[in-house]
Amino acid sequence: MKSVSEKKAISAWDYKPWWCQPWSILLTGTSLISGSWFLLKTVWITVLVAIPLLAWMGFFLLVWPKLMVSSGALDSHSD
């Protein structure tokens, strides 16, 4: 049995592919939001694009990792 100092912090990102990492989520979301602005130069369309994208980014960057760790689903993989 490992002591507390030997245990590695459990990260939900260790189990996701490269294209579903925090950097790729941020890059995709900001590219789509800024792309809609540079392409159309219309504030209301950019806001309509940004709202669901920011909700998606917020969920996958803030909520999902905490849910995975607190659910205990990653505990069986860390052994």
PyMOL commands that set and color helices and strands:
alter all, ss='L'
color gray80, all
select helices_A, chain A and resi 12-15+18-20+22-40+43-71
alter helices_A, ss='H'
color red, helices_A
deselect
rebuild
show_as cartoon
